[in-house]
Amino acid sequence: MRDGRSAAIRATTGRRNSIGSRRRTSGEVQDRPRHAVGIITPTFDGDTRRVPMFMGESCGVVNDIKPAATIVADLFRDAEASLAAMPAT
């Protein structure tokens, strides 16, 4: 890394290949290596733009960006249509 962020991360974590740190349930602070596998926890302290993210098939179905209220309304509309189409029991 050749930008100012890497120097800032090294200054906070003391490690060149660290992108931040996290606090374990034991209270211990653990460095987060740049190429570590895992998720960002609520106790993560570092550059979230450099953390690997899990991505799967769901990423392929994102076609546009909508406000959260629109997404929830779409979910309700689709759920109501699906329930209405089910045979009565």
HELIX and SHEET records of a PDB file:
HELIX    1   1 GLY A    4  THR A   13  1                                  10    
HELIX    2   2 THR A   48  ARG A   50  5                                   3    
HELIX    3   3 GLU A   57  VAL A   61  5                                   5    
HELIX    4   4 ALA A   68  ALA A   85  1                                  18    
SHEET    1   A 3 VAL A  29  PRO A  33  0                                        
SHEET    2   A 3 SER A  18  ARG A  23 -1                                        
SHEET    3   A 3 ASP A  45  GLY A  46 -1                                        
END                                                                             
